[in-house]
């Protein structure tokens, strides 16, 4: 008697989760060709066959103040989604990051007898460590992207597997600067500064003006600068262009790219990057950077009180020290950011040593992540 292909629930909440989820779906299909995937995902997951019941953009809010404004709608959507998933009777549910949304959904599904995997450990080692008890109640297995994470979960009685980070698989270890500059037709001699103010509209709202003011200061200090600004959507591009207009910055030597964040970083001499996955991408491309972030004052106050480490940027967390500067919230003034970027451009010792540190991180994270993740969850399906 033939066995029906499994139904697997999945939910991702933003672009980085959409990429992770898409790669995992593709890896699972090599083992389970007829599997059905249902939940919430973006264009990448949908292109791999996920049926998305709600737009992923509804989950892409960050910071306590921002989440509170959308709280009622998110709770309603989670309740409806949970009902739809239980009606679909999945053999497995995989929550991809988005812990504030997914953990409540996962707890409901686990109580109903659905095996639950959470892909991407919540940053309990950085802040809100008390969540580990909620994670233990909500999930059966955690797939961790960083090597120090599984031990934390196992000590709390939660099964966990280290699967590496997919960006380390996707980004070549060799330097890509010359080839990317040729591809983008950047003239020799230009000093290229990548500006990555974030992928969410909420991030542009708090950071676009500061990034542009910083670029204006740098343009006065650097010979032949070129600013590359990758933005992921029409809305974020419009917000950035409005900020350019407010700053009377139409004459800046600046090119806005639609997406292509990796190209902007690969071509850059230095990068100004909003804290998040893009900082890891910059590190894997072996680029000097300055990490920054701004958010609502109330959100910043709460996060500062719950933080455990002196750094927030992934390159510094993985290195265990400040290998690149972080200028956050009230310290993130255009003057401070411009000075830090100039220092990174002109420090020859830093520019020689930093690629070595980042290369070691790259090798540790390169594990064929999607296949490792698929192999970690397949026994949970077989056991059913």
Residue pairs with C-beta under 8 A, 6 or more apart in sequence:
5 32
5 33
5 34
5 35
5 36
6 32
6 35
6 36
6 90
6 91
6 92
6 381
6 384
7 35
7 36
7 37
7 38
7 88
7 89
7 90
7 91
8 28
8 35
8 36
8 37
8 38
8 90
8 91
8 92
8 93
8 94
8 381
9 37
9 38
9 39
9 85
9 88
9 90
9 92
9 93
9 94
9 109
9 114
10 21
10 24
10 25
10 37
10 38
10 39
10 40
10 41
10 45
10 50
10 93
10 94
10 95
10 96
11 39
11 40
11 41
11 59
11 81
11 95
11 96
11 98
11 101
11 102
11 105
12 18
12 20
12 21
12 40
12 41
12 42
12 45
12 56
12 59
12 96
12 97
12 98
13 40
13 56
13 59
13 60
13 96
13 97
13 98
13 101
13 102
14 42
14 56
14 59
14 60
14 97
14 98
14 199
14 200
15 42
15 60
15 199
15 232
16 97
16 276
16 277
17 42
17 96
17 97
17 98
17 120
18 41
18 42
18 43
18 44
18 45
18 56
18 96
19 44
19 166
20 96
20 97
20 119
20 120
20 166
21 41
21 44
21 45
21 50
21 94
21 96
21 119
22 41
22 44
22 45
22 47
22 48
23 166
23 369
23 370
24 94
24 96
24 119
24 370
24 373
24 374
25 37
25 45
25 48
25 49
25 50
26 48
26 370
27 370
27 371
27 373
27 374
28 35
28 374
28 377
28 378
29 35
29 48
29 49
30 374
31 374
31 378
32 378
32 381
36 49
36 51
37 45
37 48
37 49
37 50
37 51
38 50
38 51
38 53
38 84
38 85
38 88
38 90
39 50
39 51
39 52
39 53
39 81
39 85
39 93
40 52
40 53
40 54
40 55
40 56
40 59
40 81
41 50
41 52
41 56
41 96
42 52
42 56
45 52
46 52
53 81
53 84
54 77
54 81
58 70
58 73
58 74
58 77
59 74
59 98
59 101
60 200
61 67
61 69
61 70
61 74
61 200
61 202
62 200
62 202
62 203
62 295
63 202
63 295
63 296
63 299
64 296
64 298
64 299
64 302
64 303
65 295
65 296
65 298
65 299
66 202
66 296
66 299
67 74
67 100
74 101
78 101
78 104
78 105
81 105
82 105
82 108
82 109
85 93
85 105
85 109
85 114
86 109
86 112
86 114
90 109
90 114
91 114
91 115
91 381
91 384
92 114
92 115
92 116
92 117
92 377
92 380
92 381
92 384
93 105
93 106
93 109
93 114
93 115
93 116
93 117
94 116
94 117
94 118
94 119
94 377
95 102
95 103
95 105
95 106
95 116
95 117
95 118
95 119
95 139
96 102
96 119
96 120
97 119
97 120
99 118
99 122
99 131
99 135
102 118
103 118
103 122
103 131
103 134
103 135
103 138
103 139
104 138
106 116
106 118
106 138
106 139
107 134
107 137
107 138
109 116
110 116
110 137
110 138
110 139
110 140
115 140
115 141
115 380
115 383
115 384
116 138
116 139
116 140
116 141
117 139
117 140
117 141
117 142
117 143
117 376
117 377
117 380
118 135
118 138
118 139
118 141
118 142
118 143
119 143
119 373
120 143
120 144
120 145
121 142
121 143
121 144
121 145
121 146
121 149
121 152
121 153
121 160
122 128
122 131
122 135
124 131
124 132
124 135
124 152
125 148
125 149
125 152
125 308
125 309
126 307
126 308
126 309
126 312
126 317
127 303
127 306
127 307
127 308
128 306
129 308
132 152
132 153
132 156
132 158
133 156
135 142
135 153
135 156
135 158
136 156
136 157
136 158
139 158
140 159
140 380
141 158
141 159
141 160
141 161
141 376
141 377
141 380
142 149
142 150
142 153
142 158
142 159
142 160
142 161
143 160
143 161
143 163
143 373
143 376
143 377
144 150
144 153
144 160
144 161
144 162
144 163
145 162
145 163
145 164
145 165
145 365
145 369
146 162
146 165
146 318
146 365
147 162
147 364
147 365
149 160
149 162
150 160
150 161
150 162
152 160
153 159
153 160
154 160
161 372
161 373
161 376
162 367
163 367
163 369
163 372
163 373
163 376
164 365
164 366
164 367
164 368
164 369
164 372
165 280
165 365
165 366
165 367
165 369
166 369
166 370
167 277
167 280
167 281
167 284
167 365
168 284
168 362
168 365
168 366
168 367
168 369
169 366
169 367
169 368
169 369
169 370
171 262
171 281
171 284
171 285
171 362
173 359
173 362
173 363
173 366
175 286
175 355
176 266
176 285
177 266
177 267
180 263
180 266
180 267
181 192
181 267
183 263
184 228
184 263
184 267
186 192
186 226
186 267
189 224
190 224
190 225
190 226
191 222
191 223
191 224
191 225
191 226
191 269
191 345
192 225
192 226
192 227
192 228
192 267
192 268
192 269
193 215
193 218
193 222
193 225
193 226
193 227
193 228
193 268
193 269
193 270
193 271
193 272
193 341
194 227
194 228
194 229
194 230
194 264
194 265
194 267
194 268
194 270
194 271
194 272
194 273
194 282
194 287
195 211
195 214
195 215
195 227
195 228
195 229
195 271
195 272
196 229
196 230
196 261
196 264
196 265
196 271
196 272
196 273
196 274
196 278
196 282
197 203
197 204
197 207
197 208
197 211
197 229
197 240
197 274
198 204
198 207
198 236
198 274
198 276
199 232
199 233
199 236
199 276
199 278
200 236
201 233
201 235
201 236
201 239
202 295
203 274
204 231
204 236
204 239
204 240
204 243
205 239
206 294
206 295
206 296
207 274
207 292
207 293
207 294
207 332
208 239
208 240
208 242
208 243
209 243
209 246
209 247
210 292
210 294
210 332
210 333
210 334
210 337
211 229
211 243
211 272
212 240
212 243
212 244
212 247
212 249
212 252
213 247
213 334
214 272
214 334
214 337
214 338
214 341
215 225
215 227
215 249
215 252
215 254
216 247
216 249
216 252
216 334
217 334
217 335
217 338
218 225
218 227
218 338
218 341
218 342
219 225
219 252
219 253
221 338
221 342
222 342
222 345
225 253
226 253
226 254
226 255
227 252
227 253
227 254
227 255
228 254
228 255
228 257
228 263
228 264
228 267
228 268
229 240
229 254
229 255
229 256
229 257
229 264
230 256
230 257
230 258
230 259
230 260
230 261
230 263
230 264
231 237
231 240
231 256
231 257
231 258
231 259
232 258
232 259
232 261
237 256
237 258
240 256
241 256
244 250
244 252
244 254
257 263
257 264
261 278
261 281
262 281
262 285
264 271
265 271
265 278
265 281
265 282
265 285
265 287
266 285
266 287
268 287
269 288
269 345
270 287
270 288
270 289
270 290
270 341
270 344
270 345
271 282
271 287
271 288
271 289
271 290
272 289
272 290
272 292
272 337
272 341
273 279
273 282
273 289
273 290
273 291
273 292
274 291
274 292
274 293
275 291
275 292
275 293
275 312
275 313
275 326
275 328
277 314
279 289
279 291
279 313
279 314
279 315
279 324
280 314
280 315
280 318
282 289
282 315
283 289
283 314
283 315
283 318
283 324
283 358
283 361
283 362
284 358
284 361
284 362
284 365
286 354
286 355
286 358
286 359
288 324
288 344
288 345
288 347
288 350
288 351
288 354
289 315
289 324
289 344
290 324
290 325
290 326
290 327
290 337
290 340
290 341
290 344
291 312
291 313
291 315
291 316
291 324
291 325
291 326
291 327
291 328
292 326
292 327
292 328
292 332
292 337
293 312
293 328
293 329
293 332
294 300
294 328
294 329
294 332
295 303
295 329
300 329
309 317
310 322
311 317
311 322
311 326
312 326
312 328
313 324
313 326
315 323
315 324
315 358
315 361
316 322
316 323
316 324
316 326
318 361
318 364
318 365
319 357
319 361
323 354
323 357
324 344
324 354
325 340
325 343
325 344
327 333
327 336
327 337
327 340
344 350
344 351
